[in-house]
Amino acid sequence: MSATAHAHVDDHAHDDHGHHHKETFVTKYIFSQDHKMIAKQYFITGILIMGFIGIAMSLLFRMQLAWPGESSIFFEALLGKWAPEGVMDADVYLALVTMHGTIMVFFVLTAGLSGTFSNLLIPLQIGARDMASGFLNMISYWMFFVSCVIMVISLFVEAGPAAAGWTIYPPLSALPMAQPGSGMGMTLWLVSMAIFIASSLLGSLNYIVTVLNLRTKGMTMTRLPLTIWAFLVTAVIGVISFPVLLSAALLLIMDRSFGTSFFLSDIFIQGEVLHYQGGSPVLFEHLFWFLGHPEVYIVILPAMGIVSEVMAVNARKPIFGYRAMIASILAIAFLSTIVWGHHMFISGMNPFLGSVFTFTTLLIAIPSAVKAFNWITTLWKGNLQLNPGMLFSIGMVSTFITGGLTGIILGDSTLDINVHDTYFVVAHFHLVMGISALYGMFAGVYHWFPKMFQGRMMNKNLGYAHFWITAIGSYGVFFPMHFVGMAGVPRRYYQNTAFPMFDELTDVQVLMTVFAIITAMAQLFFVFNFVRSIFYGKRGPQNPWKSTTLEWTTPTEHIHGNWPGAIPEVHRWAYDYSKVDENNEYIIAGQDYVPQTLPLFDGEEELQH
């Protein structure tokens, strides 16, 4: 688009936003088409509400694992008929594990994280008035909201919610009579996920089009902050892999309700053979994990982008290896689509195919390691500002490395056999995907809170308390879990009292549960700090972190169209921190950062490592 056309669009947009919109409560807060409001809607629905439900479920089943078969007033109050005399029923244990996994992976970490930060930051950091389609953005959120409502409703159906594990393998998920949770609860799970996937696809297409088409003048792809690269590639992975899960869900609905046999064959129930012939449950595993592994990167890439940005700003240094960071994001995206078989090493797959998946899985460790080393090097000799956002960023690098190292064991088809389906796997993916992504999300909230809520700052001391209790508590839960897994304790078992060799591990289960309860309580610091700061947080300056990127050039009051006048032009990359001239003086006297909007000085070279 030519400069003239740009100017024309800008003026027109400014005109529009200045004069025509008299917003009502409904158009401003409910059916909003403004990306900043939609980001808040995603945050409140996906992270605060669904996150609360997901964490509460994990506490319930952790209590059951620590004190198996014991009566609890919590069980009686929250589970009703599923906890006769306060003792948790085995069926509801499976349902809690299933729904916890589904809610945390899809609703909190996928939609909550991407929906919040892609919406908030893409237009602000690339210099756009809004998303490519505000209407599509609104539809995407409301479809997500509907899928959340259906998933929550499924908790209250008479036979109970889905209970086949979050991976919903057939035949438990394909036969309505297989177990209590295989009935209406499973059907609602599938309907909810189908709507969720449609929402995710609409959102992803919007993000891609916005980044490719609506960048301001001078904002080339190599001047984009790494947050935007991460959101763009995350959206691309989602568009490629989510339709495969949708097809699996639709075929499963066909098997359940219309008598087909895509995933069922030779099923016997109480000695009676059912009419299903010719299907393969392993086909479902292939379809599920073809989404399931890219899904891990859909969850972690936005967190990686946020951490790269927050870390560069708070180390007062350019991010180390900018182009290598982009290359590693792209390499991760490509490799993530050819590693799904490592979830299926013991499904009877050909050992040669297992060795191929081992090779591709170990290959994906390389770009991941590039990112980890680059973060550590960014911190090296930096002028570190250890605010809560920075602490969570450093914490994310820690959990990503510790969780990633165990992935090397699980990615090897020979070593995986010993620990497959034990708590070792649970500990691995909670650290590398769950905790790491949550840390990235917390870093983003502490960092961009002033941008979300008119310049108000979150309380620093509450942030520190939140970080340290969460960091110690998370390792307290998942570090011992590796050893429980290596001892052979299988995952998803309601209790292990039938196995005398596991009796000595009961104390470890109690320890993990106590840490889990403490860590969950620490999140109340965050919720209190978040809600209180919206109304009473002290107001900071327009650019509180002295950051170079475009979002801090917008006024602190939210306006439609983001900038009151013309959109600023970009003249340099996003990481000009502590840049000095030949005399070793800062380029701008007394200021250790150079905004992207400032033209290059005479004789100055643009940095792009």
Beta strands, then each sheet from edge to edge (+ up, - down):
strand 1: 268-269
strand 2: 272-273
sheet 1: 1+ 2-
end
